[in-house]
Amino acid sequence: MSTNSSDASLRQCLSHFATGVTVVTCADDAGRPCGITANSFSSVSLEPPLVLWNIAKSSNSLEAFLKARHFAFHVLSERQEPLSEHFARTDHTRFDHIDFEMSDEGVPILPGCIAVMRCSIFKTHDCGDHHIIIGRVERFEFGDGDPLLFFRSRYRSIADDRS
């Protein structure tokens, strides 16, 4: 077991916590769709219905998400790894060749996800090298399917027997 305190070692340690994978979407000031892959999603409260995620201050999408009034979480299915990889790239205006529809609030909604939560901004917090964005869930839908997981810096699935 490593006890190194470097950033790289901490990142490696944190990778031992398995997470689901989401794509978070909003629209920028000009109404252009914006999306980013995130695995920092967490439930905060049922009353009121609150969820949160973290965005790096170095993200090209930071300004769009800090100015947005609404955003959506898309919980990806195990078949949507390519969509996660697509939105993990650094250019936040990457909706070319991506199916989506705009919600009434002007937020891009991606099809085929196992859950979608449409949120309004509740609070944001400046915290270290990230901002914490808390959203109030206004609408949600969910269906069947197994989630895309991320563990030890690799995509996984529930039936995954790799170590």
LINBEL-V151018 format. One record per backbone hydrogen bond with DSSP energy under -0.5 kcal/mol. NH is the residue of the N-H (numbers start at 0). CO is the residue of the C=O. Records with the same first field share a line. If there is no record, write none. Layout:
NH = CO  CO
This chain:
9 = 5
10 = 6
11 = 7
12 = 8
13 = 9
14 = 10
15 = 12
16 = 13
17 = 15
18 = 149
20 = 147
21 = 37
22 = 73
23 = 35
24 = 71
25 = 33
27 = 31
30 = 27
33 = 25
34 = 91
35 = 23
36 = 86
37 = 21
41 = 51
43 = 49
44 = 49
46 = 47
49 = 44  47
50 = 134
51 = 41
52 = 132
54 = 130
56 = 128
58 = 55
61 = 58
64 = 60
65 = 61
66 = 62
67 = 63
70 = 118
71 = 24
72 = 116
73 = 22
74 = 114
75 = 20  73
77 = 145
79 = 76
80 = 77
83 = 79
84 = 80
85 = 81
86 = 82
87 = 83  84
88 = 85
91 = 89
94 = 92
97 = 94
100 = 108
102 = 106
105 = 102
108 = 100
112 = 109
113 = 74
114 = 74
115 = 140
116 = 72
117 = 138
118 = 70  116
119 = 135
120 = 68
121 = 133
122 = 133
124 = 131
126 = 124  129
129 = 126
130 = 54
131 = 124
132 = 52  130
133 = 122  131
134 = 50
135 = 119
136 = 48  134
137 = 117  135
138 = 117
140 = 115
142 = 113
147 = 75
148 = 155
149 = 18
150 = 153
151 = 14
153 = 150
155 = 148
159 = 156
